Amino acid sequence: MAKPLFRGVIRKHFNSRAKVILYPGDANDFLCTLPDDSVHLIVTSPPYNIGKPYESRVTINNYLDVQSRIISELCRVLRKDGSICWQVGTYVKDGEIYPLDIPYYHIFKRFKLVLRNRIIWYYEHGLHASKRFSGRYECILWFTKSDEFTFNLDAVRVPSKYPGKRHYKGSKKGKLSGNPKGKNPSDVWKIVKHDWENIIWNIPNVKANHPEKTPQPCQFPVELVERCVLALSREGNWVLDPYAGVGSTLIAALLHKRRAMGSEKDPKYYKLAIKRLEDLRDGTIRLRPLGTPVYQPTGNEKVAQVPEIWKRRSRAY
Ligand SMILES: C[S@@+](CC[C@H](N)C(=O)[O-])C[C@H]1O[C@@H](n2cnc3c(N)ncnc32)[C@H](O)[C@@H]1O
């Protein structure tokens, strides 16, 4: 059996010596039990008010008021050197889209947080729209509480496209032109293609055949959170997800020796989160490891006939 990734009990209530806490209930009731300035990193994805099974749809203003109250509490518990990663997509009403990162930006600014990155997380799978272009990205707003914050770039570098490239003139002639540890993953978390090894890296969203798939419809891929955890926190730090769902943030935190806490009000997702945390503890959890290459077509796949319009288009160039 694989080595356990953490030991000890999964607590339900805050305890400063705990390693992992998952509160079975409303985030408001949990957050008010946390001390001021205690959490190093918050990574979360709030309900989007789009009528998912775990939310009742309200007007956009009511929705944002409720979230403002939670954000105010999150700012209180966040340490002065801490970060918040707020992951959101788009609210759609009567065919019109409302990118939620726009109003959320103004809410966080009211609490004097500083925006460090607006990360675009691109993924390939989703609904096929017929009256607009299909949505294929969501945003992660990364805010800090002050100018003192953790940013471990080396922990999240990705392979450079041409790792052996050298300066060909000047004082650095012959020396490697890029960082041998890899490059900055940038603020667009997309497919990265490396011709030299013929691999493609990306962070796919959790759809039917993803190894982490559970019945939670908006589940984080653990590797998405791992990048935030590795870059924005240190070992032993507290990582919090007030909307824990099936526990993906807690899992990513524990995988990298952080302490993890969260709250989840839906008993179905709460139970699944506890089961995943127990599987993590036992070393039996199914995860897609960070940096897994995606399937590469061999060229022998059965291909549908190329439509005439594409043939005409490729002849035109
Ligand atoms: C967008 S999902 C987050 C899923 C999560 N990122 C994961 O990987 O499973 C939002 C979650 O927040 C929960 N939720 C909604 N309102 C809540 C509240 N007031 N307190 C606690 N949990 C809440 C929902 O039940 C849902 O599981």
PDBQT file of the ligand as one rigid body, heavy atoms in Angstrom, charges set to zero:
ROOT
HETATM    1  C1  LIG A 401     -18.393  25.756  -7.023  1.00  0.00    +0.000 C 
HETATM    2  S1  LIG A 401     -18.571  24.497  -5.815  1.00  0.00    +0.000 S 
HETATM    3  C2  LIG A 401     -16.927  24.257  -5.277  1.00  0.00    +0.000 C 
HETATM    4  C3  LIG A 401     -16.417  22.897  -5.594  1.00  0.00    +0.000 C 
HETATM    5  C4  LIG A 401     -14.999  22.652  -5.075  1.00  0.00    +0.000 C 
HETATM    6  N1  LIG A 401     -14.070  23.603  -5.642  1.00  0.00    +0.000 N 
HETATM    7  C5  LIG A 401     -14.540  21.219  -5.376  1.00  0.00    +0.000 C 
HETATM    8  O1  LIG A 401     -13.465  21.032  -5.953  1.00  0.00    +0.000 OA
HETATM    9  O2  LIG A 401     -15.290  20.301  -5.052  1.00  0.00    +0.000 OA
HETATM   10  C6  LIG A 401     -19.276  25.395  -4.487  1.00  0.00    +0.000 C 
HETATM   11  C7  LIG A 401     -19.536  24.517  -3.259  1.00  0.00    +0.000 C 
HETATM   12  O3  LIG A 401     -19.890  25.389  -2.181  1.00  0.00    +0.000 OA
HETATM   13  C8  LIG A 401     -20.925  24.784  -1.421  1.00  0.00    +0.000 C 
HETATM   14  N2  LIG A 401     -21.611  25.911  -0.744  1.00  0.00    +0.000 N 
HETATM   15  C9  LIG A 401     -22.449  26.823  -1.291  1.00  0.00    +0.000 A 
HETATM   16  N3  LIG A 401     -22.806  27.753  -0.377  1.00  0.00    +0.000 NA
HETATM   17  C10 LIG A 401     -22.155  27.407   0.778  1.00  0.00    +0.000 A 
HETATM   18  C11 LIG A 401     -22.085  27.987   2.068  1.00  0.00    +0.000 A 
HETATM   19  N4  LIG A 401     -22.767  29.092   2.370  1.00  0.00    +0.000 N 
HETATM   20  N5  LIG A 401     -21.311  27.381   2.992  1.00  0.00    +0.000 NA
HETATM   21  C12 LIG A 401     -20.616  26.257   2.713  1.00  0.00    +0.000 A 
HETATM   22  N6  LIG A 401     -20.654  25.656   1.499  1.00  0.00    +0.000 NA
HETATM   23  C13 LIG A 401     -21.392  26.228   0.547  1.00  0.00    +0.000 A 
HETATM   24  C14 LIG A 401     -21.760  24.028  -2.446  1.00  0.00    +0.000 C 
HETATM   25  O4  LIG A 401     -22.483  22.980  -1.831  1.00  0.00    +0.000 OA
HETATM   26  C15 LIG A 401     -20.675  23.542  -3.409  1.00  0.00    +0.000 C 
HETATM   27  O5  LIG A 401     -20.239  22.246  -3.058  1.00  0.00    +0.000 OA
ENDROOT
TORSDOF 0
